[in-house]
Each structure stands twice: as C-alpha cells, then as structure tokens.
C-alpha cells in the first residue's frame, strides 16, 4: 500500500527534526514526506553532512522541507527552530529530538568539559528542544526523544557520559508525558539498537564498519538495523495509530536485548 494512501493522521501535519542532516533524522524526514508531513530539518552548522541532501531527498519523495540551523545547546536557537515551523508552515504538530554527539572517553580521561558538553547536547539539548516545541504547539501533538541501548538498556565502557545522557532521557520523557498529557501532547522515547548510521560507522568513537559487522552476527535478526527502520517506528509513535501511547520507551534492536547470552 502506498504510504500516502494510508490514513494514519499524519498528512497535513508539520514536524521539526533535530539532527536531520544524516542518519535517523534524515531518514525520518523522508518518511514523513511520504506520509504528507511538512518538515523543518534542523542541522548543526559544524556537522560535516550537507543538510541540502535531506532537503533534496524530501523533495524527491514529494514533500516540503526547509532547513534551519540549530545548536541545541542554545535555548534561543531552539526557540527559533520551533518558531520556524509556524513561520514557514503555519503550525507545529510533531517534534523529534534526534540530534546527538558521541565521544569516547574513559573515566580517567573524563574531564568536566567532556562530561558537560555531552550532557548539554544529548540530554539538556533534548529538554530545550521539547520545551521550545511545547511552547509553539497550540493543539494536540507528539514528541519523540531518540535514546540508545547504550544507557537506555546496557552500559558501555569508555562512554559513561553518553550512557548517562541517554538513560536520562527516559526520566525526562516520562515526566513530560504526564505534564503535557492534559494538552493532548504525547511524549515517548525511541531506543535504537545497533543501527548503521554515520555515527555508528565512526571507528574512533563508536564501533566502526568492522565492529558493526561483527556485532550484527550476534543479533537474532542476523544483521544491524537500518536508519529507515527506526524512522518508520518514530513515525508510528507520532501518528494517530499511537494515539494512546505516551511516556513509553520502544526498543528497536532486532532482538539484541532479549537474546540468550552466548
């Protein structure tokens, strides 16, 4: 069935997505375009990935997209990012916090600056984005924070700051789900497993191509996930099909976290 012919309540809505220049954020922008959602694609100016590739991909999918620079460490920029949806498309219905950084550092190497910068982007940055989105939503809406199995489920050596930030998202989302429910705004967490993205392909701070290939052999599904598979799940969480789902954490990992240890 063509995605545009299926009525999941998303057609005509407007979404902001941080971290939309690549990976899950980019795939989500294209998935939304196919569902008739207008997209404001947030990107960090220092990101080596060209956000115009996202804009072009959305256009090819039949959607509308504008790119807006945003540093989630800055509350004013997050406010401007959310307002861009109103300015360009007249409304804001969906907010997805997909921007994040990943840096390797052992506890001995962990400086206060390393720790603070990670949490400022991967945890506080999510709060800032969702706070700004909530201020701009005038009716019911949906929000998703992208976490990780590192912190969301597992620990990860040499990544304590990353895991701390990602685990913190679950408490943030649960509380916001309760706080915003009277306004008809749903808030959920998406916890990706091992997904092939530019971030996970980084051999310095993450697993790299060889590490991903090796890890894929241990996943019950027999492979690592694809960004578009995560994107489709986020799209579900922000659609009317998930109208009674809020404050939850949904793991998308091919069975990794439920496998029998071997």
Phi, psi and omega in degrees: 000133178298136185299328182286341181270352181266123185270096176251014176081006183269333184304131179090354180274169182234133182234144167253140180226118173276154182069035187269004182282344182197177172058221184298318180299317179294315179298323179293320179302319179290319179298319177296319180303318180293338179265003179085020179264132174279141190236135166255111186267111179274140179217152177267126184305332180276357179291130180289348180275139184274114182295340178296337175295324176293314180301317180294317181296321178295318179298317179296333179276001178089015183252180177243138183208138170236143179260134181227127178290137178207130172254111187290356174281354184241117183296323179296322178292325177294320177299315180294324178297314179294320180293335179300329177296318179293315183297319185271323189235357172085001181193168173219124183242331188224138174228128178235121179266096182248356179287141178190159175239157180223120180225139178270135176195126175287168180300320180294329181272350189288107175273163175301325180294316177303312183297310185294321181294320179297311181292329180295329178269306192277344177237298180297326178297325176293315178302315181298317181295314181291325176298315179294319180296318180298325179290334183263348179278122181261353179218195178302153180198185181215143179227147176223133173253129181271116180260217180195154174293339173281101185106312177291333179222305185257163164271163180215113181300145181066016178220037184298323181292321178294313181296322178297317180295314183292325177289328179296335180298330182292319176293320178300311184293318179302316182290319179293327178299319179290316184294321187264353180303320179299339177269359181079020179258122179264144182225124181225164177247136173253126182248099178284146171276224178275108185240135179284108178219167176305326180292312182289337179279355178289114184283349182271310185259348180225209187280328184076170183303315182293319179295321177295316180299317179294317180295325181300331180291339182264355180274132181308325179290348176085009182195165171280164183277168177251149183302323181293335178289322175292319181300318181296327179289320176297319179300320176299312183298334181260004180264171177292342177297338179249034188297341181246020181250115176207149180073020186251165176239119181249121182266130178238096191215012179066018180093006184303315187279355179245006181289155174286132181302137179214000000 
